[in-house]
């Protein structure tokens, strides 16, 4: 994948991981079209599987699924430092370090979301150099892989998004440890 395809993929994956809403549902045809233009069949297949899932369920079922795995799931939430650090003091230091990392790259972090929120991280990676994105995701690769494993074990369809993410990370030069 070229750099622009990687950045576009990060933005799409970030978009698909946000809290369920009508704008995401309305954009699904555009997501499919954009993914079809990318040159990575594995990423395309993973995203297509997730989009097909979303198109097959009601809004209520989608919200319930999201809440179950990301709002109440201690192991499968989208805050990548929570998995290892929980509510410990060290997590606060890690969050501060992340905020400074974003700021050093010229990315303005609001207080709306914690800096370790995976969709925010992917949005950042979609706007910075490939090297900066690799550095950030490389720091949390094991955490992202752990979330993917837990979603796979739980048979959550969000596993497809994490599969695609790890494939894109691999295409950017980060080594994928397992699948």
C-alpha positions in Angstrom: 0.0 0.0 0.0 1.2 3.5 -0.7 1.4 6.2 2.0 -1.9 7.8 0.9 -3.7 4.5 0.9 -2.4 3.8 4.4 -3.5 7.2 5.7 -7.0 6.8 4.0 -7.3 3.4 5.6 -6.5 4.8 9.1 -9.2 7.5 8.6 -11.8 5.0 7.5 -11.1 2.6 10.4 -11.2 5.5 12.8 -14.6 6.5 11.3 -16.0 2.9 11.6 -14.9 2.6 15.2 -16.8 5.7 16.4 -19.9 5.4 18.5 -22.8 4.1 16.2 -24.7 6.9 14.6 -26.7 7.6 11.4 -23.8 9.4 9.7 -21.7 6.3 9.9 -24.6 4.2 8.6 -25.3 6.7 5.8 -21.6 6.7 4.7 -21.3 2.9 4.4 -21.7 2.9 0.6 -18.9 5.5 0.3 -16.7 3.5 2.7 -17.1 0.4 0.4 -16.3 2.5 -2.7 -13.2 4.0 -1.1 -12.0 0.7 0.2 -12.4 -0.9 -3.3 -10.0 1.7 -4.6 -7.2 0.6 -2.2 -4.7 -1.9 -3.3 -4.9 -4.4 -0.4 -7.4 -7.2 -0.8 -7.0 -8.4 2.8 -7.9 -4.9 4.2 -10.7 -4.7 1.7 -12.1 -8.1 2.7 -11.9 -7.3 6.4 -13.6 -3.9 6.1 -16.3 -5.4 3.7 -17.0 -8.1 6.3 -17.6 -5.4 9.0 -19.7 -3.2 6.7 -21.8 -6.3 5.7 -22.4 -6.9 9.4 -23.5 -3.3 10.0 -25.8 -3.5 7.0 -27.4 -6.6 8.4 -28.3 -5.4 11.9 -30.6 -2.8 13.3 -29.4 0.5 14.9 -30.4 -0.8 18.3 -28.4 -4.0 17.9 -25.4 -2.1 16.7 -25.5 0.3 19.7 -25.9 -2.7 22.1 -23.0 -4.5 20.6 -20.8 -1.4 20.7 -21.7 -0.7 24.3 -21.1 -4.3 25.4 -17.6 -4.5 23.9 -16.3 -0.9 24.1 -18.1 0.9 26.9 -18.4 -2.0 29.4 -15.6 -4.3 28.2 -12.5 -3.9 30.4 -10.4 -5.9 28.0 -11.9 -4.8 24.7 -12.4 -1.1 25.2 -10.8 1.3 22.7 -8.5 3.0 25.3 -5.2 1.2 24.4 -3.4 2.0 27.7 -6.3 0.8 29.9 -5.6 -2.9 29.1 -2.2 -2.9 30.8 -2.5 0.0 33.2 -6.2 0.2 34.2 -6.8 3.2 36.5 -3.2 3.2 37.9 -1.2 6.4 38.3 1.1 5.2 35.5 -1.7 5.5 33.0 -2.1 9.2 33.8 1.6 9.6 33.0 1.2 7.6 29.8 -1.7 9.8 28.7 0.3 12.9 29.3 3.2 11.5 27.3 0.7 10.7 24.5 -0.7 14.2 24.6 2.8 15.7 24.3 3.5 13.3 21.4 0.4 14.6 19.5 1.3 18.3 20.3 4.9 17.8 19.1 3.5 16.7 15.7 1.2 19.8 15.5 -2.0 17.9 16.3 -4.3 19.7 18.7 -5.8 17.4 21.2 -9.0 18.4 22.8 -10.3 17.4 26.2 -13.3 15.7 24.5 -11.5 12.3 24.3 -8.5 10.7 26.1 -5.4 10.6 23.9 -5.2 6.8 24.1 -8.6 6.4 22.4 -7.8 4.2 19.3 -10.1 6.1 16.8 -8.3 9.3 17.8 -5.0 7.7 17.4 -6.0 6.5 13.9 -7.3 9.9 13.0 -3.9 11.3 14.0 -2.1 8.7 11.9 -4.2 9.7 8.9 -2.9 13.3 9.1 0.8 12.9 9.9 3.7 11.4 8.2 3.9 7.7 7.8 6.9 7.6 10.1 5.1 9.5 12.9 2.1 7.2 12.6 4.4 4.1 12.7 6.1 5.5 15.9 2.8 6.0 17.6 1.1 2.7 16.7 4.4 0.9 17.3 4.3 1.9 20.9 0.8 0.3 21.3 1.1 -2.5 18.8 0.9 -5.2 21.5 -2.1 -3.6 23.1 -4.0 -3.3 19.8 -3.2 -6.9 19.0 -4.5 -7.9 22.5 -7.8 -6.1 21.8 -8.1 -7.9 18.4 -7.5 -11.3 20.1 -10.2 -10.6 22.7 -12.7 -9.4 20.1 -11.9 -12.5 18.0 -12.4 -14.8 21.1 -15.7 -13.1 21.8 -16.7 -13.4 18.1 -17.4 -9.7 17.9 -17.7 -8.4 14.3 -15.5 -5.5 15.4 -12.6 -8.0 15.1 -12.7 -7.3 11.3 -11.8 -3.7 11.9 -8.9 -4.7 14.2 -7.8 -7.3 11.6 -7.8 -4.5 8.9 -5.9 -2.2 11.2 -3.2 -4.7 11.9 -2.9 -5.4 8.2 -2.6 -1.7 7.4 0.0 -1.4 10.2 1.9 -4.2 8.6 1.7 -2.5 5.2 3.2 0.6 6.7 6.2 -1.3 7.9 5.2 -2.4 11.4 5.6 -6.1 11.8 2.5 -8.0 12.5 3.2 -10.5 15.3 0.2 -12.8 14.9 -3.2 -13.1 13.3 
